[in-house]
Amino acid sequence: MARTSKKNRSEGPLQRKAILIFVTVGTADKGIEFTRLIVKMDEIAGKIEEEVVMQIGSIEYVPKHAQSFRYTNFADALSYFQKASLVVGHGGTGTILNALRFRVPLIVVPRRIQFGELDRDDHQLEIAQQLDGHVLIAIVYDVGQLEPKILQMLEGKKKGLQDAISPERTSLIKFLSHYLKEAEKSEHKWKKKSS
């Protein structure tokens, strides 16, 4: 059974060496929370032995089977990526780039506009589709498929997946950098139209 914390963990970086699953939903605004991912991960955390720590953002739900915190500073967030055996996160480019930076297997669950988790478009779905097939990244479109994918990725981790070097890594980073630049241009145009 997973360890449970009576208080939310917000006091700083993790100080333990253990098998850790780090879950992150990013810094989205109130009103577009990713409750769907956090609730499912809390359910999974209650079934597995691995320690689960979640960055939950502004959602109202408080995990019962995992340590959690709402937000933290960049250095502390990076420490979770460094210590993680597996990262489960939204399709944000910061999450993806940090997992790749520390060569941590990553499960991407894209936020979806149809569930009210994004405000303008399904850009996380587009990013996820571009990442599909990468050696360190698995895409889960349906949270019902998350638990078997986590178990599969943890098994792969035990077999040395973290040391896999993907020839696509450089092109993936270039793609994400280009995508961010284009997104910034689009947002600038969108803000000008809205004004």
Residue pairs with C-beta under 8 A, 6 or more apart in sequence:
1 46
1 49
2 45
2 46
2 47
2 48
2 49
2 50
2 51
2 52
2 65
2 66
3 51
3 67
4 64
4 65
4 66
5 66
5 67
5 68
8 62
8 67
8 68
8 69
8 70
9 53
9 67
9 68
9 69
10 69
10 70
10 72
12 72
12 76
13 75
13 76
13 79
13 80
14 20
14 53
14 79
14 80
14 83
16 51
16 83
17 83
18 50
18 51
19 49
19 50
19 51
19 85
19 154
20 50
20 51
20 52
20 53
20 80
20 83
20 84
20 85
20 86
21 41
21 45
21 48
21 50
21 51
21 52
21 53
21 84
21 85
21 86
21 87
21 88
21 150
22 53
22 54
22 55
22 80
22 81
22 83
22 84
22 86
22 87
22 88
22 89
23 37
23 38
23 41
23 52
23 53
23 54
23 55
23 66
23 87
23 88
23 89
24 54
24 55
24 77
24 80
24 87
24 88
24 89
24 90
24 95
25 33
25 34
25 37
25 38
25 54
25 55
25 56
25 57
25 59
25 89
25 90
26 34
26 55
26 57
26 89
26 90
26 92
26 94
26 95
27 57
27 71
28 34
28 57
28 58
28 90
28 111
28 117
28 118
29 58
29 119
30 58
31 116
31 119
32 111
32 116
32 117
32 118
32 119
33 57
33 58
33 59
33 60
33 117
34 57
34 59
34 90
34 111
34 117
35 59
35 60
35 61
36 115
36 117
36 143
37 88
37 90
37 109
37 143
38 54
38 56
38 59
38 61
38 63
38 68
39 61
40 143
40 146
41 52
41 54
41 63
41 66
41 88
41 146
42 52
42 54
42 61
42 63
42 64
42 65
42 66
43 65
44 52
44 146
44 147
44 150
45 52
45 63
45 65
45 66
46 64
46 65
47 147
48 150
48 151
50 85
50 86
50 154
51 66
51 67
52 63
52 65
52 66
52 67
53 66
53 67
53 68
53 69
53 80
54 63
54 66
54 67
54 68
54 69
55 68
55 69
55 70
55 71
55 72
55 77
55 80
56 62
56 63
56 68
56 69
56 70
57 70
57 71
58 70
62 68
77 98
78 98
78 102
81 87
81 98
81 99
81 101
81 102
81 104
82 102
84 102
84 104
85 104
85 105
85 154
85 157
85 162
86 104
86 105
86 106
86 107
86 150
86 153
86 154
86 157
87 95
87 98
87 99
87 104
87 105
87 106
87 107
88 106
88 107
88 109
88 146
88 150
89 95
89 96
89 99
89 106
89 107
89 108
89 109
90 108
90 109
90 110
90 111
90 124
91 108
91 109
91 110
91 111
91 123
91 124
91 125
91 127
91 128
92 124
93 127
93 176
93 179
93 180
95 106
95 108
96 106
96 108
96 127
96 131
96 137
96 176
97 173
97 176
99 105
99 106
99 136
99 137
100 106
100 136
100 169
100 172
100 173
103 136
103 162
103 163
104 136
104 162
105 136
105 137
105 138
105 153
105 156
105 157
105 161
105 162
106 136
106 137
106 138
107 137
107 138
107 139
107 140
107 146
107 149
107 150
107 153
108 127
108 128
108 131
108 137
108 138
108 139
108 140
109 140
109 141
109 143
109 146
110 122
110 124
110 125
110 127
110 128
110 139
110 141
111 117
111 118
111 124
112 118
112 122
112 124
112 125
113 119
113 120
113 121
113 122
118 124
120 190
123 183
125 141
127 176
127 179
128 139
128 141
129 139
130 175
130 179
131 137
131 139
131 172
132 139
134 166
134 168
134 172
135 161
135 164
135 166
135 168
136 161
136 162
136 164
136 166
138 149
138 152
138 153
140 146
140 149
153 161
166 172
